[in-house]
Amino acid sequence: MTVALKNDNKTPLVISPAMRRKAGFRTGQELEIKASGGAITILPKVPNANDEYTPAQRRKIDAELRKSADEVRRGLVSGPFDTADEMIAALKREIRKRGTKKKPRSR
């Protein structure tokens, strides 16, 4: 769909309802408008991570991230591994350190 109009710098530019429907824009949807190189682009506004969570949820997430970063600093993590065999060997060492024994299979 193409619509031609003359820009007289007095009347605001209006996008017709048919054009908005064709673009898939919904009523109340936030839009982002960018101008570059003689073109105007209108896109749906991408949600920001800060908009998706309540302040209480964000505090909980931030606390968990701080806890994870602290565990990394203290060396309580494994890897990264270059191969699956390296990962398996590390898991076997961890099992031996913990003294975990295989359970007998029931038949």
DSSP file (Angstrom, degrees, kcal/mol; ACC not computed):
  #  RESIDUE AA STRUCTURE BP1 BP2  ACC     N-H-->O    O-->H-N    N-H-->O    O-->H-N    TCO  KAPPA ALPHA  PHI   PSI    X-CA   Y-CA   Z-CA
    1    1 A M              0   0    0      0, 0.0     2,-0.4     0, 0.0     0, 0.0   0.000 360.0 360.0 360.0 130.9    0.0    0.0    0.0
    2    2 A T        -     0   0    0      2,-0.0     2,-0.4     0, 0.0    17,-0.0  -0.988 360.0-172.6-128.1 135.9    1.4    3.4   -1.0
    3    3 A V        -     0   0    0     -2,-0.4     2,-0.4     2,-0.0     0, 0.0  -0.997   9.1-155.7-128.1 131.1    0.0    6.8   -0.1
    4    4 A A        +     0   0    0     -2,-0.4     2,-0.3     2,-0.0    -2,-0.0  -0.853  20.2 163.5-106.0 142.5    1.3   10.1   -1.6
    5    5 A L        -     0   0    0     -2,-0.4     2,-0.5     2,-0.0    -2,-0.0  -0.974  35.6-115.3-150.4 163.5    1.0   13.4    0.2
    6    6 A K        -     0   0    0     -2,-0.3     2,-0.7     2,-0.0    -2,-0.0  -0.895  23.6-138.2-105.8 128.6    2.4   16.9    0.0
    7    7 A N        +     0   0    0     -2,-0.5     6,-0.0     1,-0.1    -2,-0.0  -0.753  27.5 169.8 -86.8 113.2    4.3   18.1    3.1
    8    8 A D        -     0   0    0     -2,-0.7    -1,-0.1     3,-0.2    -2,-0.0   0.350  43.3-128.2-104.4   6.0    3.3   21.7    3.7
    9    9 A N  S    S+     0   0    0      2,-0.3    -2,-0.1     1,-0.1     4,-0.0   0.556  96.8  75.9  59.7   9.2    5.0   22.0    7.1
   10   10 A K  S    S+     0   0    0      1,-0.2    -1,-0.1     2,-0.1    -3,-0.0   0.704  83.9  59.6-111.6 -39.6    1.8   23.3    8.6
   11   11 A T  S    S-     0   0    0      1,-0.1    -2,-0.3     3,-0.0    -3,-0.2  -0.779  88.3-118.0 -95.4 131.8   -0.4   20.2    8.8
   12   12 A P        -     0   0    0      0, 0.0     2,-0.3     0, 0.0    -2,-0.1  -0.327  33.9-103.8 -63.8 150.0    0.9   17.3   11.0
   13   13 A L        -     0   0    0     -4,-0.0     2,-0.4    -6,-0.0    -6,-0.0  -0.605  40.6-164.8 -74.4 132.8    1.6   14.1    9.2
   14   14 A V        -     0   0    0     -2,-0.3     2,-0.6    -3,-0.1    -3,-0.0  -0.973  13.9-144.2-124.2 134.1   -1.2   11.6    9.8
   15   15 A I        -     0   0    0     -2,-0.4     5,-0.0     2,-0.0    -2,-0.0  -0.866  28.7-123.5 -97.9 123.4   -1.1    7.8    9.2
   16   16 A S     >  -     0   0    0     -2,-0.6     4,-2.3     1,-0.1     5,-0.2  -0.218  16.4-116.7 -65.8 153.3   -4.4    6.5    8.0
   17   17 A P  H  > S+     0   0    0      0, 0.0     4,-2.6     0, 0.0     5,-0.2   0.866 116.3  55.7 -57.0 -36.9   -6.1    3.7    9.9
   18   18 A A  H  > S+     0   0    0      1,-0.2     4,-2.4     2,-0.2     5,-0.1   0.907 108.2  47.5 -63.5 -40.9   -5.9    1.5    6.8
   19   19 A M  H  > S+     0   0    0      2,-0.2     4,-1.9     1,-0.2    -1,-0.2   0.901 111.7  50.3 -67.1 -40.9   -2.1    2.0    6.7
   20   20 A R  H  X>S+     0   0    0     -4,-2.3     5,-2.3     2,-0.2     4,-0.8   0.904 111.4  48.8 -64.0 -40.6   -1.8    1.3   10.4
   21   21 A R  H ><5S+     0   0    0     -4,-2.6     3,-0.9     1,-0.2    -2,-0.2   0.928 109.5  51.9 -63.6 -43.9   -3.8   -1.9   10.0
   22   22 A K  H 3<5S+     0   0    0     -4,-2.4    -1,-0.2     1,-0.3    -2,-0.2   0.861 110.4  49.2 -60.6 -35.6   -1.7   -3.0    7.1
   23   23 A A  H 3<5S-     0   0    0     -4,-1.9    -1,-0.3    -5,-0.1    -2,-0.2   0.630 115.5-118.6 -78.7 -13.8    1.5   -2.4    9.2
   24   24 A G  T <<5 +     0   0    0     -3,-0.9     2,-0.2    -4,-0.8    -3,-0.2   0.657  57.1 156.5  86.1  15.7   -0.1   -4.5   12.0
   25   25 A F      < -     0   0    0     -5,-2.3     2,-0.3    -6,-0.2    -1,-0.3  -0.567  29.2-147.4 -77.3 139.5   -0.1   -1.7   14.6
   26   26 A R    >   -     0   0    0     -2,-0.2     3,-1.8     4,-0.1     2,-0.1  -0.716  27.8 -88.3-105.2 155.9   -2.6   -2.1   17.4
   27   27 A T  T 3  S+     0   0    0     -2,-0.3     3,-0.1     1,-0.3    -1,-0.1  -0.402 114.3  14.1 -60.8 132.2   -4.6    0.6   19.3
   28   28 A G  T 3  S+     0   0    0      1,-0.3    -1,-0.3    -2,-0.1     2,-0.2   0.357  91.3 141.0  84.0  -6.4   -2.6    1.8   22.3
   29   29 A Q    <   -     0   0    0     -3,-1.8     2,-0.3     1,-0.1    -1,-0.3  -0.467  54.6-120.0 -71.4 138.4    0.6    0.2   21.1
   30   30 A E        -     0   0    0     -2,-0.2    15,-2.6    15,-0.2     2,-0.3  -0.626  31.7-161.1 -79.5 136.2    3.8    2.2   21.7
   31   31 A L  E     -A   44   0A   0     -2,-0.3     2,-0.5    13,-0.3    11,-0.0  -0.864  12.5-143.9-119.6 152.7    5.7    3.1   18.5
   32   32 A E  E     -A   43   0A   0     11,-3.6    11,-2.7    -2,-0.3     2,-0.5  -0.972  14.9-160.2-116.2 126.6    9.3    4.2   17.9
   33   33 A I  E     -A   42   0A   0     -2,-0.5     2,-0.4     9,-0.2     9,-0.2  -0.927  10.2-178.2-113.1 127.1    9.9    6.7   15.1
   34   34 A K  E     -A   41   0A   0      7,-2.9     7,-3.3    -2,-0.5     2,-0.5  -0.963  11.3-159.9-124.6 140.5   13.3    7.1   13.5
   35   35 A A  E     +A   40   0A   0     -2,-0.4     2,-0.3     5,-0.2     5,-0.2  -0.983  26.4 147.2-119.6 128.8   14.5    9.5   10.8
   36   36 A S  E >   -A   39   0A   0      3,-2.5     3,-1.5    -2,-0.5    -2,-0.1  -0.935  61.7  -2.1-160.9 134.1   17.6    8.8    8.8
   37   37 A G  T 3  S-     0   0    0     -2,-0.3     3,-0.1     1,-0.3    -2,-0.0   0.831 127.7 -50.9  56.9  37.9   18.8    9.5    5.3
   38   38 A G  T 3  S+     0   0    0      1,-0.2     2,-0.4     0, 0.0    -1,-0.3   0.618 118.0 104.3  78.0  11.7   15.6   11.1    4.1
   39   39 A A  E <   -A   36   0A   0     -3,-1.5    -3,-2.5     2,-0.0     2,-0.5  -0.961  57.7-148.5-127.5 145.5   13.4    8.2    5.4
   40   40 A I  E     -A   35   0A   0     -2,-0.4     2,-0.5    -5,-0.2    -5,-0.2  -0.955  15.5-164.5-110.5 127.6   11.1    8.0    8.4
   41   41 A T  E     -A   34   0A   0     -7,-3.3    -7,-2.9    -2,-0.5     2,-0.5  -0.946   4.1-165.2-115.4 131.2   10.8    4.5    9.9
   42   42 A I  E     +A   33   0A   0     -2,-0.5    -9,-0.2    -9,-0.2    -2,-0.0  -0.971  18.2 166.5-118.2 121.8    8.0    3.6   12.3
   43   43 A L  E     -A   32   0A   0    -11,-2.7   -11,-3.6    -2,-0.5     2,-0.1  -0.917  43.8 -92.4-130.8 155.1    8.4    0.4   14.4
   44   44 A P  E     -A   31   0A   0      0, 0.0     2,-0.3     0, 0.0   -13,-0.3  -0.463  53.2-105.1 -62.2 139.4    6.7   -1.1   17.4
   45   45 A K        -     0   0    0    -15,-2.6   -15,-0.2    -2,-0.1     3,-0.0  -0.524  32.4-127.5 -69.8 128.3    8.6   -0.1   20.5
   46   46 A V        -     0   0    0     -2,-0.3    -1,-0.1     1,-0.1   -15,-0.0  -0.617  29.5-110.1 -77.0 131.1   10.7   -3.0   21.8
   47   47 A P        -     0   0    0      0, 0.0     2,-0.3     0, 0.0    -1,-0.1  -0.329  27.2-133.1 -63.9 143.3   10.0   -3.7   25.5
   48   48 A N    >>  -     0   0    0      1,-0.1     3,-1.5    -3,-0.0     4,-0.8  -0.734  15.6-123.7 -93.2 143.7   12.8   -2.9   27.9
   49   49 A A  H >> S+     0   0    0     -2,-0.3     3,-0.8     1,-0.3     4,-0.5   0.839 113.2  58.3 -57.4 -33.3   13.8   -5.4   30.6
   50   50 A N  H 34 S+     0   0    0      1,-0.2     3,-0.3     2,-0.2    -1,-0.3   0.759 102.6  54.2 -69.2 -22.7   13.2   -2.8   33.2
   51   51 A D  H <4 S+     0   0    0     -3,-1.5    -1,-0.2     1,-0.2    -2,-0.2   0.667 100.4  61.6 -81.2 -16.7    9.6   -2.4   32.0
   52   52 A E  H << S+     0   0    0     -3,-0.8     2,-0.3    -4,-0.8    -1,-0.2   0.644  99.9  54.6 -87.3 -15.3    8.8   -6.1   32.3
   53   53 A Y  S  < S-     0   0    0     -4,-0.5     0, 0.0    -3,-0.3     0, 0.0  -0.889  78.2-119.8-123.9 149.3    9.3   -6.5   36.1
   54   54 A T     >  -     0   0    0     -2,-0.3     4,-2.7     1,-0.1     5,-0.2  -0.396  40.0-104.4 -73.3 162.2    8.0   -4.8   39.2
   55   55 A P  H  > S+     0   0    0      0, 0.0     4,-2.3     0, 0.0     5,-0.1   0.880 123.7  52.1 -57.0 -37.4   10.5   -3.1   41.4
   56   56 A A  H  > S+     0   0    0      2,-0.2     4,-2.0     1,-0.2     5,-0.1   0.917 110.9  46.7 -65.4 -42.2   10.2   -6.0   43.9
   57   57 A Q  H  > S+     0   0    0      1,-0.2     4,-2.5     2,-0.2    -1,-0.2   0.908 111.4  51.8 -65.0 -41.2   10.9   -8.5   41.2
   58   58 A R  H  X S+     0   0    0     -4,-2.7     4,-2.8     1,-0.2    -2,-0.2   0.898 108.3  51.5 -62.9 -40.7   13.8   -6.5   39.9
   59   59 A R  H  X S+     0   0    0     -4,-2.3     4,-2.3     2,-0.2    -1,-0.2   0.912 110.8  48.7 -61.8 -41.9   15.3   -6.3   43.4
   60   60 A K  H  X S+     0   0    0     -4,-2.0     4,-2.1     2,-0.2    -2,-0.2   0.919 112.7  47.3 -63.4 -45.0   15.1  -10.1   43.7
   61   61 A I  H  X S+     0   0    0     -4,-2.5     4,-2.4     1,-0.2    -2,-0.2   0.933 112.3  49.5 -62.2 -46.4   16.7  -10.7   40.3
   62   62 A D  H  X S+     0   0    0     -4,-2.8     4,-2.3     1,-0.2    -1,-0.2   0.883 109.5  52.2 -61.6 -38.4   19.5   -8.2   41.1
   63   63 A A  H  X S+     0   0    0     -4,-2.3     4,-2.2     2,-0.2    -1,-0.2   0.912 110.2  48.1 -64.4 -42.1   20.1  -10.0   44.5
   64   64 A E  H  X S+     0   0    0     -4,-2.1     4,-2.4     2,-0.2    -2,-0.2   0.884 110.8  51.2 -65.4 -38.6   20.4  -13.4   42.7
   65   65 A L  H  X S+     0   0    0     -4,-2.4     4,-2.5     2,-0.2    -2,-0.2   0.901 109.9  49.4 -65.5 -39.9   22.8  -11.9   40.1
   66   66 A R  H  X S+     0   0    0     -4,-2.3     4,-2.2     2,-0.2    -2,-0.2   0.909 110.8  50.7 -63.6 -40.8   25.0  -10.5   42.9
   67   67 A K  H  X S+     0   0    0     -4,-2.2     4,-2.0     2,-0.2    -2,-0.2   0.913 111.4  48.0 -62.6 -43.1   25.0  -13.9   44.6
   68   68 A S  H  X S+     0   0    0     -4,-2.4     4,-2.0     2,-0.2    -2,-0.2   0.917 110.6  50.7 -64.1 -43.6   26.0  -15.6   41.4
   69   69 A A  H  X S+     0   0    0     -4,-2.5     4,-2.3     1,-0.2    -1,-0.2   0.882 109.3  52.0 -62.6 -37.3   28.8  -13.0   40.7
   70   70 A D  H  X S+     0   0    0     -4,-2.2     4,-2.0     2,-0.2    -1,-0.2   0.899 107.6  51.8 -65.0 -40.8   30.1  -13.6   44.3
   71   71 A E  H  <>S+     0   0    0     -4,-2.0     5,-2.8     2,-0.2     4,-0.4   0.880 109.8  49.7 -63.4 -37.6   30.2  -17.4   43.7
   72   72 A V  H ><5S+     0   0    0     -4,-2.0     3,-1.3     3,-0.2     5,-0.2   0.932 109.7  50.7 -65.7 -45.2   32.2  -16.9   40.5
   73   73 A R  H 3<5S+     0   0    0     -4,-2.3    -2,-0.2     1,-0.3    -1,-0.2   0.859 110.0  50.3 -60.5 -35.6   34.6  -14.6   42.4
   74   74 A R  T 3<5S-     0   0    0     -4,-2.0    -1,-0.3    -5,-0.1    -2,-0.2   0.492 117.0-114.7 -83.0  -2.5   35.1  -17.2   45.1
   75   75 A G  T < 5 +     0   0    0     -3,-1.3    -3,-0.2    -4,-0.4    -2,-0.1   0.766  69.7 140.5  79.7  25.4   35.8  -19.9   42.5
   76   76 A L      < +     0   0    0     -5,-2.8     2,-0.3    -6,-0.2    -4,-0.1  -0.026  51.0  82.9 -91.7  32.4   32.7  -22.0   43.2
   77   77 A V        -     0   0    0     -5,-0.2     2,-0.3    -6,-0.2     0, 0.0  -0.860  66.9-136.7-129.4 164.8   32.1  -22.7   39.6
   78   78 A S        -     0   0    0     -2,-0.3     3,-0.1     3,-0.0    -2,-0.0  -0.856  42.1 -30.6-118.5 156.4   33.4  -25.2   37.0
   79   79 A G        -     0   0    0     -2,-0.3     2,-0.2     1,-0.3    -2,-0.1  -0.292  13.8-145.6  88.9-173.6   34.5  -24.7   33.4
   80   80 A P        -     0   0    0      0, 0.0     2,-0.4     0, 0.0    -1,-0.3   0.500  49.6-161.1 -74.4 155.2   34.5  -23.5   30.8
   81   81 A F        -     0   0    0     -2,-0.2     3,-0.1    -3,-0.1    -3,-0.0  -0.854  21.1-154.8-109.8 141.8   35.2  -26.8   29.1
   82   82 A D  S    S+     0   0    0     -2,-0.4     2,-0.3     1,-0.1    -1,-0.1   0.755  81.5  20.4 -83.3 -26.2   36.6  -27.2   25.6
   83   83 A T  S  > S-     0   0    0      1,-0.1     4,-1.5     0, 0.0     5,-0.1  -0.921  75.8-115.4-139.0 163.8   35.1  -30.6   25.2
   84   84 A A  H  > S+     0   0    0     -2,-0.3     4,-2.6     1,-0.2     5,-0.2   0.852 115.7  60.1 -65.3 -34.6   32.4  -32.8   26.6
   85   85 A D  H  > S+     0   0    0      1,-0.2     4,-2.5     2,-0.2    -1,-0.2   0.893 102.5  51.7 -62.4 -39.5   35.1  -35.2   27.8
   86   86 A E  H  > S+     0   0    0      2,-0.2     4,-2.1     1,-0.2    -1,-0.2   0.910 110.7  48.5 -62.0 -41.3   36.7  -32.4   29.9
   87   87 A M  H  X S+     0   0    0     -4,-1.5     4,-2.3     2,-0.2    -2,-0.2   0.918 111.2  49.3 -64.9 -43.4   33.2  -31.8   31.5
   88   88 A I  H  X S+     0   0    0     -4,-2.6     4,-2.4     1,-0.2    -2,-0.2   0.906 110.2  51.1 -62.8 -42.2   32.7  -35.5   32.2
   89   89 A A  H  X S+     0   0    0     -4,-2.5     4,-2.3     1,-0.2    -1,-0.2   0.906 110.0  49.9 -62.1 -41.2   36.1  -35.7   33.8
   90   90 A A  H  X S+     0   0    0     -4,-2.1     4,-2.2     1,-0.2    -2,-0.2   0.898 110.4  50.2 -64.9 -40.0   35.3  -32.7   36.0
   91   91 A L  H  X S+     0   0    0     -4,-2.3     4,-2.3     2,-0.2    -2,-0.2   0.909 109.8  50.5 -64.2 -41.3   32.0  -34.2   37.1
   92   92 A K  H  X S+     0   0    0     -4,-2.4     4,-2.4     2,-0.2    -2,-0.2   0.904 109.6  50.7 -64.5 -40.5   33.7  -37.5   38.0
   93   93 A R  H  X S+     0   0    0     -4,-2.3     4,-2.5     1,-0.2    -1,-0.2   0.912 110.1  50.5 -61.2 -41.7   36.3  -35.7   40.1
   94   94 A E  H  X S+     0   0    0     -4,-2.2     4,-1.9     2,-0.2    -2,-0.2   0.893 109.3  50.7 -63.8 -40.0   33.5  -33.8   41.9
   95   95 A I  H  X>S+     0   0    0     -4,-2.3     5,-1.7     2,-0.2     4,-0.9   0.924 111.1  48.3 -63.2 -44.4   31.7  -37.1   42.6
   96   96 A R  H ><5S+     0   0    0     -4,-2.4     3,-0.6     1,-0.2    -2,-0.2   0.910 109.5  53.3 -62.7 -41.6   34.9  -38.6   44.0
   97   97 A K  H 3<5S+     0   0    0     -4,-2.5    -1,-0.2     1,-0.2    -2,-0.2   0.883 110.8  46.7 -60.1 -38.6   35.4  -35.5   46.2
   98   98 A R  H 3<5S-     0   0    0     -4,-1.9    -1,-0.2    -5,-0.2    -2,-0.2   0.620 107.6-126.9 -81.3 -12.5   31.9  -35.8   47.6
   99   99 A G  T <<5 +     0   0    0     -4,-0.9     2,-0.3    -3,-0.6    -3,-0.2   0.738  47.8 165.5  74.4  21.5   32.3  -39.6   48.3
  100  100 A T      < -     0   0    0     -5,-1.7     2,-0.3     1,-0.0    -1,-0.2  -0.546  19.5-157.4 -74.7 132.9   29.2  -40.4   46.4
  101  101 A K        -     0   0    0     -2,-0.3     2,-0.1    -3,-0.1    -1,-0.0  -0.818  23.0-101.4-111.6 152.6   28.8  -44.0   45.5
  102  102 A K        -     0   0    0     -2,-0.3     3,-0.0     1,-0.1    -1,-0.0  -0.447  36.6-124.1 -67.9 140.0   26.8  -45.7   42.8
  103  103 A K        -     0   0    0     -2,-0.1     2,-0.1     1,-0.1    -1,-0.1  -0.661  30.1-107.3 -82.2 140.1   23.6  -47.2   44.0
  104  104 A P        -     0   0    0      0, 0.0     2,-0.2     0, 0.0    -1,-0.1  -0.408  37.1-112.4 -66.4 144.5   23.1  -50.9   43.2
  105  105 A R        -     0   0    0     -2,-0.1     2,-0.4     1,-0.0    -3,-0.0  -0.552  24.3-132.0 -77.3 139.1   20.6  -51.5   40.5
  106  106 A S              0   0    0     -2,-0.2    -1,-0.0     1,-0.1     0, 0.0  -0.751 360.0 360.0 -89.7 139.8   17.4  -53.3   41.5
  107  107 A R              0   0    0     -2,-0.4    -1,-0.1     0, 0.0    -2,-0.0   0.405 360.0 360.0-113.1 360.0   16.4  -56.1   39.3
